[in-house]
Amino acid sequence: MSEKTFLQVLSGNPEPTQVAALTVLFAGLAASAQAEEASRERNQWGNLDERLQRHTTFNPSAFQNVNFF
C-alpha cells in the first residue's frame, strides 16, 4: 500500500524536529477545519443538483388575457 505524502520539502535541509513540528501543525489545522465543517450548517447556495430540478413558480399575471365564463 502506498502512503500519501503529507508534507514535502522542496528546498533547504530541515531537521527532523522541524519537519515533525510542521506536520503536527498542519495535521492539527486540518483536524480543526474538519470538525468545524461537520458542526456547521452547510450552505446550499450554488448547489449543482438544483440545476437539474425543475422548479414550479407561481406567476399571478401569467394568464391575464384568459376569460373565465
Buried (B, 14 or more C-beta within 10 A) or exposed (E): EEEEEEEEEEEEEEEEEEEEEBEEEEEEEEEEEEEEEEEEEEEEEEEEEEEEEEEEEEEEEEEEEEEEE
